[in-house]
């Protein structure tokens, strides 16, 4: 099946790709796929991934918020490897737990909100990846693989969502990016999308 290149900058795209601001990555994706497939699959799939990951974080944080959550059990009993002793010492230190517990709970809630709403999406994805990296390091090496586990897969997925500008697809970021001050401020623009 032959593919057609999208006329970037020449005319308007319709459908889901019109909701995504044009970037180099968009051109690579859209040029590699047949136009109808790119328009019908890429946007909805990206939105579904963003909403799915947002719900996972939001629900996990809310569940911890309404139950008697403490990271102590995981830190003391679920950590291993080269950093295991350090994580275990954090699990027995009440001052450390007083900081870690709210960071985990509210971190998950806020990450979930950013992804579900598409609001400061890249910032939320960055912190989601940072949280997954801490969970990965606490259990390194993985029990069933020399190095790869679900935490690293999540990190890769967060990178992909950030590169695709997932917050621009039916997200608040698409509207925020239209503000003239935001257009001029590169740092703010990097946190969006």
Backbone as CSV, one residue per row, in Angstrom:
resi,resn,N_x,N_y,N_z,CA_x,CA_y,CA_z,C_x,C_y,C_z
1,UNK,0.847,-1.173,0.000,0.000,0.000,0.000,0.890,1.232,0.000
2,UNK,0.681,2.110,-0.917,1.489,3.318,-1.033,1.080,4.315,0.037
3,UNK,2.038,5.085,0.490,1.739,6.119,1.477,1.831,7.482,0.814
4,UNK,1.076,8.406,1.337,1.106,9.777,0.848,1.640,10.671,1.943
5,UNK,2.532,11.531,1.571,3.064,12.487,2.542,2.038,13.583,2.778
6,UNK,1.916,13.988,4.021,1.015,15.090,4.336,1.671,16.386,3.904
7,UNK,0.918,17.287,3.373,1.469,18.576,2.953,1.631,19.502,4.162
8,UNK,2.657,19.271,4.961,2.867,20.072,6.157,3.021,21.544,5.792
9,UNK,2.210,22.336,6.423,2.272,23.762,6.172,1.501,24.166,4.916
10,UNK,0.973,23.213,4.177,0.217,23.513,2.964,-1.192,22.976,3.143
11,UNK,-2.090,23.795,3.567,-3.460,23.348,3.769,-3.662,22.852,5.183
12,UNK,-4.874,22.488,5.485,-5.242,22.067,6.821,-5.474,20.572,6.870
13,UNK,-5.013,19.937,7.935,-5.333,18.542,8.184,-6.696,18.482,8.843
14,UNK,-7.372,17.379,8.658,-8.669,17.206,9.294,-8.611,16.013,10.220
15,UNK,-9.621,15.834,11.031,-9.679,14.693,11.933,-8.743,14.865,13.113
16,UNK,-8.341,13.745,13.679,-7.493,13.761,14.873,-6.167,14.474,14.661
17,UNK,-5.452,14.292,13.540,-4.173,15.000,13.406,-4.312,16.516,13.497
18,UNK,-5.483,17.052,13.171,-5.670,18.494,13.272,-5.627,18.945,14.722
19,UNK,-5.895,18.041,15.672,-5.867,18.390,17.087,-4.446,18.400,17.646
20,UNK,-3.516,17.841,16.903,-2.133,17.741,17.351,-1.315,18.791,16.621
21,UNK,-0.596,19.613,17.354,0.259,20.615,16.730,1.357,19.921,15.931
22,UNK,1.696,20.424,14.801,2.691,19.808,13.924,4.083,19.888,14.530
23,UNK,4.762,18.767,14.628,6.148,18.700,15.053,6.873,17.775,14.101
24,UNK,8.190,17.696,14.226,8.952,16.785,13.373,8.484,15.350,13.571
25,UNK,8.237,14.957,14.808,7.790,13.588,15.072,6.446,13.315,14.404
26,UNK,5.567,14.297,14.430,4.278,14.124,13.753,4.489,13.853,12.273
27,UNK,5.397,14.605,11.654,5.647,14.416,10.217,6.175,13.018,9.954
28,UNK,7.078,12.525,10.810,7.619,11.179,10.627,6.502,10.151,10.710
29,UNK,5.649,10.269,11.719,4.537,9.327,11.871,3.580,9.421,10.698
30,UNK,3.171,10.644,10.384,2.149,10.822,9.369,2.656,10.482,7.978
31,UNK,3.937,10.733,7.706,4.488,10.385,6.403,4.655,8.881,6.240
32,UNK,4.847,8.164,7.341,5.082,6.721,7.266,3.788,5.923,7.159
33,UNK,2.680,6.516,7.530,1.397,5.813,7.528,0.506,6.321,6.409
34,UNK,-0.352,5.468,5.906,-1.364,5.972,4.982,-2.185,7.056,5.670
35,UNK,-2.572,8.064,4.922,-3.265,9.218,5.504,-4.483,8.808,6.321
36,UNK,-5.289,7.917,5.809,-6.505,7.546,6.528,-6.185,6.820,7.829
37,UNK,-5.143,5.997,7.835,-4.761,5.287,9.051,-4.219,6.253,10.094
38,UNK,-3.372,7.177,9.652,-2.815,8.161,10.585,-3.920,8.995,11.208
39,UNK,-4.899,9.408,10.396,-5.973,10.241,10.905,-6.909,9.478,11.827
40,UNK,-7.116,8.205,11.556,-8.107,7.474,12.338,-7.537,6.771,13.562
41,UNK,-6.239,6.498,13.606,-5.680,5.682,14.680,-4.778,6.459,15.631
42,UNK,-3.905,7.291,15.109,-2.870,7.897,15.944,-3.436,8.741,17.084
43,UNK,-4.345,9.636,16.794,-4.899,10.506,17.831,-5.685,9.763,18.888
44,UNK,-6.660,8.952,18.495,-7.431,8.231,19.508,-6.572,7.288,20.347
45,UNK,-5.604,6.638,19.719,-4.747,5.715,20.458,-3.890,6.471,21.469
46,UNK,-3.338,7.599,21.061,-2.535,8.423,21.979,-3.390,8.925,23.130
47,UNK,-4.594,9.389,22.822,-5.514,9.845,23.870,-5.858,8.705,24.821
48,UNK,-6.148,7.538,24.286,-6.479,6.383,25.123,-5.318,6.003,26.031
49,UNK,-4.104,6.018,25.518,-2.933,5.722,26.358,-2.780,6.745,27.474
50,UNK,-2.939,8.034,27.130,-2.813,9.081,28.147,-3.863,8.935,29.229
51,UNK,-5.114,8.712,28.835,-6.189,8.558,29.812,-6.017,7.299,30.652
52,UNK,-5.570,6.225,30.041,-5.341,4.970,30.775,-4.271,5.150,31.836
53,UNK,-3.148,5.727,31.456,-2.071,5.926,32.428,-2.485,6.932,33.494
54,UNK,-3.233,7.946,33.100,-3.727,8.910,34.082,-4.644,8.259,35.098
55,UNK,-5.545,7.404,34.628,-6.467,6.724,35.538,-5.712,5.785,36.475
56,UNK,-4.705,5.080,35.960,-3.922,4.177,36.817,-3.306,4.959,37.979
57,UNK,-2.697,6.098,37.688,-2.071,6.903,38.738,-3.112,7.530,39.655
58,UNK,-4.161,8.081,39.074,-5.190,8.742,39.886,-5.840,7.754,40.847
59,UNK,-6.223,6.596,40.357,-6.873,5.601,41.214,-5.909,5.099,42.295
60,UNK,-4.666,4.857,41.927,-3.692,4.385,42.909,-3.512,5.405,44.029
61,UNK,-3.431,6.691,43.667,-3.284,7.733,44.680,-4.514,7.870,45.551
62,UNK,-5.703,7.845,44.947,-6.947,7.956,45.724,-7.095,6.759,46.656
63,UNK,-6.783,5.575,46.170,-6.858,4.379,47.003,-5.942,4.506,48.222
64,UNK,-4.737,5.002,48.015,-3.809,5.195,49.129,-4.302,6.284,50.075
65,UNK,-4.966,7.295,49.513,-5.464,8.409,50.317,-6.576,7.975,51.276
66,UNK,-7.460,7.092,50.820,-8.604,6.690,51.649,-8.318,5.467,52.517
67,UNK,-7.192,4.819,52.294,-6.809,3.695,53.154,-5.674,4.133,54.060
68,UNK,-5.289,3.282,54.942,-4.202,3.599,55.876,-2.869,3.225,55.230
69,UNK,-2.466,3.995,54.196,-1.257,3.684,53.437,-0.005,4.097,54.189
70,UNK,0.990,3.226,54.126,2.332,3.561,54.550,3.307,2.846,53.627
71,UNK,4.297,3.566,53.178,5.315,2.984,52.304,6.251,2.068,53.073
72,UNK,6.125,2.025,54.371,7.014,1.240,55.219,7.048,-0.231,54.817
73,UNK,5.888,-0.833,54.580,5.842,-2.249,54.233,6.640,-2.556,52.975
74,UNK,6.456,-1.740,51.942,7.205,-1.938,50.702,8.691,-1.692,50.919
75,UNK,9.024,-0.604,51.593,10.434,-0.249,51.768,11.196,-1.287,52.589
76,UNK,10.559,-1.826,53.617,11.238,-2.789,54.480,11.255,-4.184,53.859
77,UNK,10.134,-4.604,53.263,10.003,-5.989,52.805,10.132,-6.189,51.298
78,UNK,9.952,-5.146,50.498,9.912,-5.325,49.051,11.117,-4.814,48.307
79,UNK,12.117,-4.337,49.018,13.291,-3.775,48.346,14.455,-4.756,48.421
80,UNK,15.358,-4.613,47.457,16.490,-5.535,47.356,17.610,-4.867,46.582
81,UNK,18.664,-5.597,46.355,19.741,-5.149,45.485,20.689,-4.171,46.137
82,UNK,21.477,-3.490,45.298,22.526,-2.605,45.805,22.014,-1.454,46.662
83,UNK,20.806,-0.965,46.399,20.244,0.137,47.175,19.241,-0.341,48.221
84,UNK,19.095,-1.660,48.353,18.106,-2.236,49.263,18.276,-1.778,50.700
85,UNK,19.500,-1.751,51.185,19.730,-1.332,52.576,19.280,0.113,52.807
86,UNK,19.548,0.973,51.854,19.158,2.372,51.990,17.638,2.498,52.011
87,UNK,16.950,1.829,51.058,15.483,1.884,51.027,14.894,1.287,52.308
88,UNK,15.484,0.200,52.819,14.988,-0.425,54.051,15.173,0.498,55.249
89,UNK,16.287,1.239,55.271,16.487,2.189,56.372,15.455,3.318,56.312
90,UNK,15.055,3.714,55.103,13.995,4.726,54.976,12.671,4.195,55.524
91,UNK,12.416,2.903,55.323,11.171,2.290,55.779,11.065,2.167,57.280
92,UNK,12.179,2.238,57.986,12.158,2.155,59.448,12.336,3.530,60.107
93,UNK,12.496,4.572,59.311,12.719,5.919,59.818,11.412,6.715,59.695
94,UNK,10.778,7.019,60.833,9.478,7.694,60.805,9.554,9.083,60.184
95,UNK,10.643,9.801,60.389,10.786,11.132,59.782,10.813,11.013,58.260
96,UNK,11.494,10.006,57.750,11.534,9.791,56.299,10.155,9.392,55.781
97,UNK,9.462,8.527,56.509,8.120,8.095,56.093,7.126,9.247,56.106
98,UNK,7.316,10.210,57.018,6.439,11.380,57.059,6.574,12.232,55.799
99,UNK,7.687,12.103,55.103,7.892,12.804,53.838,7.491,11.909,52.664
100,UNK,7.882,10.646,52.698,7.657,9.723,51.583,6.174,9.440,51.375
101,UNK,5.436,9.159,52.443,4.019,8.800,52.301,3.207,9.861,51.557
102,UNK,3.246,11.141,51.967,2.482,12.134,51.198,3.023,12.342,49.784
103,UNK,4.343,12.208,49.607,4.896,12.346,48.261,4.342,11.276,47.323
104,UNK,4.253,10.055,47.793,3.717,8.974,46.964,2.229,9.194,46.702
105,UNK,1.471,9.449,47.759,0.014,9.613,47.611,-0.314,10.793,46.703
106,UNK,0.142,11.975,47.079,-0.217,13.174,46.322,0.490,13.232,44.981
107,UNK,1.672,12.635,44.904,2.348,12.535,43.611,1.517,11.742,42.624
108,UNK,0.994,10.606,43.064,0.172,9.798,42.172,-1.134,10.503,41.810
109,UNK,-1.756,11.156,42.771,-2.997,11.887,42.478,-2.730,13.004,41.463
110,UNK,-1.705,13.811,41.695,-1.418,14.934,40.801,-0.982,14.474,39.414
111,UNK,-0.174,13.420,39.348,0.210,12.867,38.045,-1.040,12.403,37.310
112,UNK,-1.918,11.713,38.012,-3.154,11.250,37.399,-4.002,12.392,36.868
113,UNK,-4.130,13.457,37.648,-4.920,14.617,37.228,-4.292,15.256,35.986
114,UNK,-2.965,15.424,35.977,-2.328,16.049,34.809,-2.575,15.235,33.544
115,UNK,-2.526,13.919,33.666,-2.704,13.087,32.474,-4.165,13.005,32.044
116,UNK,-5.067,12.876,32.982,-6.488,12.784,32.622,-6.959,14.086,31.979
117,UNK,-6.559,15.215,32.528,-6.994,16.503,31.985,-6.144,16.965,30.808
118,UNK,-4.968,16.378,30.631,-4.061,16.877,29.603,-3.553,18.255,29.976
119,UNK,-3.249,18.447,31.247,-2.838,19.742,31.796,-1.405,19.631,32.310
120,UNK,-0.487,20.409,31.738,0.941,20.289,32.052,1.366,18.823,31.909
121,UNK,0.993,18.258,30.787,1.146,16.823,30.550,2.597,16.382,30.610
122,UNK,3.483,17.103,29.958,4.890,16.668,29.965,5.492,16.742,31.363
123,UNK,5.105,17.712,32.155,5.578,17.783,33.537,5.074,16.567,34.308
124,UNK,3.801,16.228,34.140,3.245,15.045,34.794,3.935,13.770,34.349
125,UNK,4.228,13.668,33.038,4.920,12.481,32.523,6.339,12.378,33.078
126,UNK,7.009,13.525,33.223,8.359,13.516,33.802,8.323,12.966,35.225
127,UNK,7.397,13.464,36.046,7.330,13.006,37.436,6.855,11.567,37.535
128,UNK,6.012,11.146,36.606,5.603,9.737,36.572,6.808,8.852,36.276
129,UNK,7.639,9.272,35.331,8.843,8.510,35.001,9.822,8.499,36.180
130,UNK,9.946,9.636,36.877,10.833,9.696,38.048,10.344,8.741,39.139
131,UNK,9.026,8.700,39.365,8.475,7.798,40.376,8.719,6.343,39.989
132,UNK,8.494,6.021,38.721,8.726,4.648,38.258,10.207,4.264,38.374
133,UNK,11.106,5.219,38.130,12.535,4.932,38.262,12.893,4.641,39.716
134,UNK,12.299,5.360,40.655,12.555,5.073,42.076,12.037,3.683,42.446
135,UNK,10.847,3.329,41.953,10.308,1.991,42.223,11.202,0.924,41.595
136,UNK,11.711,1.201,40.407,12.604,0.269,39.718,13.897,0.069,40.517
137,UNK,14.502,1.171,40.952,15.761,1.087,41.695,15.580,0.368,43.030
138,UNK,14.406,0.510,43.636,14.147,-0.148,44.921,14.099,-1.661,44.779
139,UNK,13.801,-2.156,43.598,13.678,-3.600,43.389,14.693,-4.145,42.391
140,UNK,15.743,-3.372,42.134,16.756,-3.810,41.182,17.697,-4.818,41.821
141,UNK,18.066,-5.879,41.137,17.619,-6.289,39.807,16.262,-6.980,39.883
142,UNK,15.490,-6.907,38.791,14.171,-7.549,38.782,14.284,-9.052,39.029
143,UNK,13.260,-9.619,39.614,13.284,-11.032,39.985,13.300,-11.963,38.779
144,UNK,12.638,-11.585,37.681,12.473,-12.510,36.566,13.170,-12.084,35.285
145,UNK,14.095,-11.131,35.352,14.759,-10.647,34.159,16.062,-9.988,34.593
146,UNK,17.083,-10.013,33.760,18.335,-9.374,34.175,18.213,-7.877,34.455
147,UNK,17.352,-7.166,33.712,17.238,-5.725,33.941,15.863,-5.152,33.605
148,UNK,15.113,-5.777,32.716,13.860,-5.183,32.222,12.672,-5.585,33.095
149,UNK,11.832,-4.623,33.410,10.566,-4.913,34.091,9.526,-3.865,33.713
150,UNK,8.346,-3.972,34.301,7.237,-3.097,33.918,7.514,-1.628,34.209
151,UNK,8.331,-1.320,35.205,8.631,0.083,35.502,9.350,0.744,34.327
152,UNK,10.279,0.035,33.708,10.990,0.590,32.557,10.058,0.720,31.346
153,UNK,9.141,-0.210,31.199,8.165,-0.121,30.108,7.293,1.125,30.301
154,UNK,6.864,1.383,31.523,6.097,2.596,31.806,6.916,3.842,31.457
155,UNK,8.180,3.863,31.842,9.028,5.019,31.548,9.107,5.251,30.041
156,UNK,9.278,4.187,29.263,9.311,4.324,27.804,7.972,4.843,27.274
157,UNK,6.879,4.357,27.824,5.553,4.810,27.411,5.361,6.296,27.734
158,UNK,5.833,6.742,28.890,5.729,8.153,29.251,6.545,9.010,28.280
159,UNK,7.731,8.530,27.901,8.536,9.252,26.915,7.823,9.367,25.576
160,UNK,7.192,8.285,25.149,6.448,8.301,23.893,5.279,9.279,23.956
161,UNK,4.519,9.253,25.043,3.395,10.174,25.188,3.861,11.633,25.182
162,UNK,4.992,11.893,25.817,5.535,13.251,25.804,5.972,13.674,24.412
163,UNK,6.622,12.761,23.692,7.071,13.070,22.335,5.900,13.288,21.384
164,UNK,4.819,12.574,21.591,3.645,12.713,20.729,2.793,13.931,21.075
165,UNK,3.119,14.606,22.164,2.311,15.754,22.564,0.912,15.340,22.972
166,UNK,0.821,14.302,23.804,-0.464,13.705,24.158,-1.428,14.676,24.825
167,UNK,-0.928,15.696,25.495,-1.803,16.663,26.153,-2.507,17.597,25.194
168,UNK,-2.069,17.609,23.942,-2.704,18.461,22.939,-3.945,17.808,22.344
169,UNK,-4.141,16.540,22.607,-5.285,15.824,22.049,-6.397,15.830,23.092
170,UNK,-7.388,16.647,22.873,-8.506,16.823,23.806,-8.021,17.092,25.223
171,UNK,-6.961,17.881,25.334,-6.420,18.231,26.636,-6.386,19.732,26.824
172,UNK,-6.277,20.150,28.062,-6.230,21.575,28.404,-4.986,22.234,27.819
173,UNK,-3.897,21.476,27.670,-2.656,22.034,27.124,-2.861,22.674,25.752
174,UNK,-3.744,22.111,24.938,-3.986,22.666,23.602,-4.498,24.095,23.688
175,UNK,-5.313,24.385,24.689,-5.842,25.751,24.852,-4.808,26.670,25.507
176,UNK,-4.071,26.140,26.471,-3.057,26.962,27.143,-1.985,27.398,26.150
177,UNK,-1.610,26.520,25.221,-0.561,26.848,24.257,-0.941,27.988,23.325
178,UNK,-2.202,28.341,23.264,-2.649,29.444,22.401,-2.469,30.811,23.051
179,UNK,-2.191,30.844,24.342,-1.990,32.111,25.052,-0.687,32.742,24.556
180,UNK,-0.704,34.010,24.153,0.495,34.642,23.599,1.720,34.555,24.524
181,UNK,1.536,34.752,25.817,2.660,34.675,26.753,3.291,33.289,26.734
182,UNK,2.472,32.258,26.634,2.975,30.878,26.596,3.732,30.631,25.298
183,UNK,3.230,31.162,24.206,3.909,30.994,22.912,5.314,31.575,22.947
184,UNK,5.515,32.652,23.707,6.827,33.297,23.795,7.742,32.635,24.821
185,UNK,7.202,31.867,25.744,7.986,31.278,26.825,8.255,29.805,26.522
186,UNK,9.442,29.503,26.078,9.824,28.142,25.652,9.743,27.133,26.802
187,UNK,10.135,27.529,27.998,10.115,26.607,29.136,8.701,26.165,29.457
188,UNK,7.767,27.097,29.475,6.370,26.745,29.750,5.853,25.815,28.655
189,UNK,6.196,26.118,27.417,5.744,25.290,26.300,6.275,23.850,26.418
190,UNK,7.463,23.671,26.974,8.014,22.326,27.139,7.241,21.509,28.170
191,UNK,6.648,22.171,29.163,5.893,21.474,30.181,4.510,21.047,29.674
192,UNK,4.045,21.712,28.639,2.732,21.420,28.079,2.849,20.363,27.001
193,UNK,1.690,19.910,26.539,1.694,19.014,25.372,1.813,17.635,25.685
